[in-house]
Amino acid sequence: MVWCCNTGQSVCADILVISLRPTRVDISNKLLWRSMGIAFSDTDGRLDPIRTMIDHGDDEMSRDKSLLQMLLWILCRLADLLASKQRVAPSTTSPASTVSGHTWISSVSWSEVNSDVDNLYDASRPLLHPDTIVEPEDAVPDGPTSTCWFLSSTLALAAIYLHMTKIPLLSSMPSGPFAAMSTSPSSAPDWISAYRKLHHQMTSHAKQIVSIALGSPPVAVKLHLLQPLYVAGRCLTEIHDQDELLLFLGLMEKELGMATGYRVQDLLREWGRPMPSQRSELDRELSDLSSVEA
């Protein structure tokens, strides 16, 4: 479990999103969540970010804390969704419906969670916009990552987890919403176009996570970056993006004493890049990357 030290609340992002296990938290107990400062619609019981923000008025600390509380509720919903609690058999028209034993997430359930995330982002967009953004000198499309700074560590952490939430949500998109991403004017979906759009969205969220990490957030935030950076790293396909992340993970281990090597090896394996045979070899490679950056 990840503890958000500056608000005294828990944000179980690494367990919820990565372990793919259902939570033991009752997300339907609205009384419990309302006591944590979250507002829900009186008509359909859906999360109401705007009302939540208004309820906290000008108390910035309380408002920022409520933002993380809302994220926690959404993460619990997402965890239950990914843990197959609300899955349905694929339709006969689905391109993957012939895969034996495979089940798909309900489009309705997925759309509700996705809508909650988007509504929360829209309601908190001014808060989650970095205070400073520095573009690299050789900024080009798909080039080096920009650097984002937040004055509030709470909002920096909230932005990181919001972007991280979107990645597994997009990767588990049901066939219906996925087909709708196609730009084909004909009745037949253009699957290549849909895959390209999906990859672009996931990569965009991944780069946002890395850019916030590069903004030298305080230690209270850095301590919670390992799993978000791992999730982000799985979406990166460009070598310079991968090297940038490897360098940052190596610096995290040296500066904070965190064990990041196992995630470095996981990412190298996923990227199909050579695996160092010994830990000392991995350290040398990270040192070489650091020298190149300098």
C-alpha positions as CSV (number, residue, x, y, z in Angstrom):
1,M,0.0,0.0,0.0
2,V,1.2,3.5,-0.9
3,W,0.9,6.2,1.7
4,C,0.4,9.8,0.7
5,C,2.4,11.3,3.5
6,N,1.3,14.9,3.0
7,T,-2.4,14.1,3.4
8,G,-2.3,11.2,5.8
9,Q,-4.4,9.0,3.5
10,S,-3.7,5.8,1.6
11,V,-3.6,5.5,-2.2
12,C,-3.4,1.8,-3.1
13,A,-2.4,2.5,-6.7
14,D,0.4,0.0,-7.0
15,I,-1.6,-2.9,-5.5
16,L,-4.9,-2.0,-7.2
17,V,-3.6,-1.5,-10.7
18,I,-0.7,-3.9,-10.9
19,S,-1.7,-6.9,-8.9
20,L,-5.1,-7.3,-10.7
21,R,-6.7,-8.5,-7.5
22,P,-10.1,-7.3,-6.3
23,T,-10.3,-5.0,-3.3
24,R,-11.8,-5.6,0.0
25,V,-13.2,-2.1,0.1
26,D,-16.9,-1.7,-0.4
27,I,-17.2,1.0,-3.1
28,S,-21.0,0.8,-2.9
29,N,-21.0,2.0,0.7
30,K,-21.6,5.7,-0.2
31,L,-22.0,6.6,3.4
32,L,-18.4,5.6,4.1
33,W,-17.0,7.5,1.1
34,R,-19.1,10.6,1.8
35,S,-17.6,10.6,5.3
36,M,-14.2,11.0,3.5
37,G,-15.4,14.1,1.8
38,I,-16.6,12.7,-1.6
39,A,-19.9,13.8,-3.1
40,F,-22.1,11.5,-5.2
41,S,-25.0,12.4,-7.5
42,D,-28.4,12.2,-5.8
43,T,-30.0,10.9,-9.0
44,D,-27.8,8.1,-10.2
45,G,-25.2,7.7,-7.4
46,R,-22.3,8.5,-9.7
47,L,-19.2,10.3,-8.5
48,D,-19.7,14.1,-8.6
49,P,-16.2,15.8,-8.8
50,I,-17.6,19.3,-9.3
51,R,-19.8,19.1,-6.3
52,T,-17.0,17.6,-4.2
53,M,-14.7,20.5,-5.2
54,I,-17.4,23.1,-4.3
55,D,-18.1,21.4,-1.0
56,H,-14.5,22.0,0.1
57,G,-14.7,25.7,-0.8
58,D,-11.5,27.7,-0.5
59,D,-9.7,25.2,1.7
60,E,-7.0,24.2,-0.7
61,M,-5.5,21.4,1.5
62,S,-9.0,19.9,2.0
63,R,-9.8,20.2,-1.7
64,D,-6.5,18.6,-2.8
65,K,-7.1,15.8,-0.3
66,S,-10.6,15.2,-1.7
67,L,-9.1,14.9,-5.1
68,L,-6.9,12.0,-4.0
69,Q,-9.9,10.5,-2.2
70,M,-11.9,10.5,-5.4
71,L,-8.9,8.9,-7.2
72,L,-8.8,6.2,-4.5
73,W,-12.5,5.4,-5.1
74,I,-12.0,5.2,-8.9
75,L,-8.9,3.0,-8.4
76,C,-11.0,0.6,-6.3
77,R,-13.6,0.5,-9.0
78,L,-10.9,-0.1,-11.7
79,A,-9.3,-2.8,-9.6
80,D,-12.5,-4.7,-9.3
81,L,-13.1,-4.3,-13.0
82,L,-9.7,-5.6,-13.9
83,A,-10.0,-8.5,-11.5
84,S,-12.8,-9.9,-13.6
85,K,-15.7,-9.2,-11.3
86,Q,-17.7,-7.6,-14.0
87,R,-16.8,-9.5,-17.1
88,V,-19.0,-10.9,-19.8
89,A,-18.7,-13.4,-22.6
90,P,-17.5,-11.8,-25.9
91,S,-20.0,-11.2,-28.6
92,T,-19.9,-13.4,-31.7
93,T,-18.9,-10.4,-33.8
94,S,-15.9,-9.6,-31.7
95,P,-12.6,-10.1,-33.6
96,A,-11.2,-12.0,-30.5
97,S,-14.3,-13.9,-29.6
98,T,-12.8,-17.2,-30.9
99,V,-10.1,-17.2,-28.3
100,S,-10.8,-20.1,-26.1
101,G,-11.7,-19.3,-22.5
102,H,-11.3,-15.5,-23.0
103,T,-13.8,-13.1,-21.5
104,W,-14.2,-9.4,-22.1
105,I,-14.9,-6.6,-19.7
106,S,-18.5,-5.3,-19.9
107,S,-18.6,-2.2,-22.1
108,V,-21.1,-0.7,-19.7
109,S,-18.9,-1.2,-16.7
110,W,-15.8,0.0,-18.5
111,S,-17.5,3.1,-19.9
112,E,-18.7,4.0,-16.4
113,V,-15.2,3.9,-14.9
114,N,-13.8,5.7,-17.9
115,S,-16.4,8.4,-17.6
116,D,-15.6,8.8,-13.9
117,V,-11.9,9.3,-14.7
118,D,-12.6,11.8,-17.5
119,N,-15.1,13.7,-15.4
120,L,-12.6,13.9,-12.5
121,Y,-9.9,15.1,-14.9
122,D,-12.2,17.8,-16.4
123,A,-13.3,19.0,-13.0
124,S,-9.7,19.2,-11.7
125,R,-8.0,20.2,-14.9
126,P,-6.8,23.7,-13.6
127,L,-5.4,22.0,-10.5
128,L,-3.6,19.3,-12.4
129,H,-2.0,21.6,-14.8
130,P,1.8,21.9,-14.0
131,D,2.9,25.2,-12.6
132,T,5.9,25.2,-14.9
133,I,6.6,23.2,-18.1
134,V,10.1,23.2,-19.6
135,E,10.4,21.9,-23.1
136,P,13.7,20.4,-24.2
137,E,15.9,22.5,-26.5
138,D,15.5,20.0,-29.4
139,A,11.8,19.6,-28.9
140,V,10.3,17.6,-31.8
141,P,7.4,15.2,-32.2
142,D,8.2,12.0,-30.3
143,G,11.4,13.7,-29.1
144,P,12.8,14.2,-25.6
145,T,10.3,14.4,-22.8
146,S,9.3,17.8,-21.3
147,T,9.8,18.5,-17.6
148,C,6.8,19.5,-15.4
149,W,6.9,21.1,-12.0
150,F,4.2,21.3,-9.4
151,L,4.3,23.5,-6.4
152,S,2.0,21.1,-4.5
153,S,3.3,17.6,-4.0
154,T,-0.3,16.4,-3.4
155,L,-1.4,17.6,-6.9
156,A,1.8,16.2,-8.4
157,L,0.9,12.8,-7.0
158,A,-2.7,13.1,-8.0
159,A,-1.7,13.9,-11.6
160,I,0.7,10.9,-11.7
161,Y,-2.0,8.5,-10.5
162,L,-4.7,9.9,-12.7
163,H,-2.5,9.3,-15.8
164,M,-1.5,5.9,-14.5
165,T,-5.2,5.0,-14.0
166,K,-5.9,5.7,-17.7
167,I,-3.2,3.3,-19.0
168,P,-4.6,0.0,-17.7
169,L,-8.1,1.3,-18.4
170,L,-7.3,1.9,-22.0
171,S,-5.4,-1.4,-22.3
172,S,-8.5,-3.2,-21.1
173,M,-10.9,-1.4,-23.5
174,P,-13.8,-3.6,-24.7
175,S,-14.2,-4.3,-28.4
176,G,-17.2,-1.9,-28.7
177,P,-15.5,1.3,-27.6
178,F,-12.3,0.1,-29.3
179,A,-14.1,-0.2,-32.7
180,A,-15.5,3.3,-32.2
181,M,-12.0,4.7,-32.2
182,S,-11.7,3.7,-35.9
183,T,-11.6,6.6,-38.3
184,S,-12.9,4.5,-41.2
185,P,-15.9,6.1,-42.9
186,S,-17.1,2.7,-44.0
187,S,-19.2,0.3,-41.9
188,A,-16.2,-2.0,-41.4
189,P,-13.9,-0.8,-38.5
190,D,-10.4,0.2,-39.4
191,W,-8.6,-1.8,-36.7
192,I,-5.1,-0.5,-37.6
193,S,-6.3,3.1,-37.1
194,A,-7.9,2.1,-33.8
195,Y,-4.7,0.5,-32.5
196,R,-2.7,3.5,-33.6
197,K,-5.0,5.8,-31.7
198,L,-5.0,3.6,-28.6
199,H,-1.2,3.4,-28.6
200,H,-0.9,7.2,-29.0
201,Q,-3.2,7.8,-26.0
202,M,-1.4,5.3,-23.7
203,T,2.0,6.7,-24.7
204,S,0.8,10.3,-24.0
205,H,-0.3,9.3,-20.5
206,A,3.0,7.5,-20.0
207,K,5.1,10.5,-21.0
208,Q,3.1,12.7,-18.7
209,I,4.1,10.5,-15.8
210,V,7.7,10.6,-16.8
211,S,7.7,14.4,-17.3
212,I,6.3,14.9,-13.8
213,A,9.0,12.6,-12.4
214,L,11.7,14.6,-14.2
215,G,10.4,17.7,-12.4
216,S,12.3,16.8,-9.3
217,P,9.3,16.3,-7.0
218,P,9.9,16.1,-3.2
219,V,10.9,12.8,-1.7
220,A,7.4,12.3,-0.4
221,V,6.3,12.0,-4.1
222,K,9.4,10.2,-5.3
223,L,8.9,7.4,-2.9
224,H,5.7,6.5,-4.8
225,L,7.0,6.8,-8.3
226,L,8.3,3.3,-8.9
227,Q,5.1,1.5,-9.9
228,P,3.7,4.5,-11.9
229,L,7.0,4.6,-13.8
230,Y,6.9,0.9,-14.4
231,V,3.3,1.2,-15.8
232,A,4.4,4.1,-18.0
233,G,7.6,2.3,-19.1
234,R,5.5,-0.6,-20.5
235,C,4.0,1.9,-23.0
236,L,7.3,3.4,-24.2
237,T,8.6,2.2,-27.6
238,E,11.3,4.8,-28.5
239,I,14.8,4.0,-27.4
240,H,15.5,7.5,-26.1
241,D,12.4,7.4,-23.9
242,Q,13.3,4.1,-22.5
243,D,16.9,5.2,-21.8
244,E,15.6,8.3,-20.0
245,L,13.4,6.2,-17.8
246,L,16.2,3.7,-17.1
247,L,18.5,6.5,-16.0
248,F,15.8,8.0,-13.7
249,L,15.1,4.6,-12.1
250,G,18.8,4.1,-11.5
251,L,19.1,7.5,-9.9
252,M,16.1,6.8,-7.7
253,E,17.9,3.7,-6.3
254,K,21.1,5.6,-5.6
255,E,19.4,8.7,-4.1
256,L,16.6,7.1,-2.1
257,G,17.9,3.6,-1.5
258,M,14.9,2.1,-3.3
259,A,15.1,-1.3,-5.0
260,T,14.4,-0.4,-8.6
261,G,16.6,-3.0,-10.3
262,Y,13.8,-5.6,-10.6
263,R,11.6,-3.2,-12.4
264,V,14.4,-2.2,-14.7
265,Q,14.9,-5.9,-15.6
266,D,11.1,-6.3,-16.1
267,L,11.1,-3.4,-18.5
268,L,14.2,-4.6,-20.4
269,R,12.5,-8.0,-20.8
270,E,9.3,-6.4,-22.0
271,W,11.1,-4.1,-24.4
272,G,13.0,-7.0,-25.8
273,R,16.3,-5.4,-25.0
274,P,19.4,-7.4,-23.8
275,M,19.3,-8.4,-20.2
276,P,22.4,-7.8,-18.1
277,S,23.8,-11.0,-16.8
278,Q,24.9,-9.5,-13.5
279,R,23.8,-6.6,-11.4
280,S,27.2,-5.0,-11.8
281,E,26.7,-5.0,-15.5
282,L,23.3,-3.3,-15.1
283,D,24.9,-0.6,-12.9
284,R,27.5,-0.1,-15.7
285,E,24.8,0.4,-18.3
286,L,23.0,2.9,-16.2
287,S,26.3,4.7,-15.6
288,D,26.9,4.8,-19.3
289,L,23.5,6.3,-19.9
290,S,24.2,8.9,-17.2
291,S,27.4,9.9,-19.0
292,V,25.6,10.2,-22.3
293,E,22.9,12.5,-20.7
294,A,25.6,14.6,-19.1
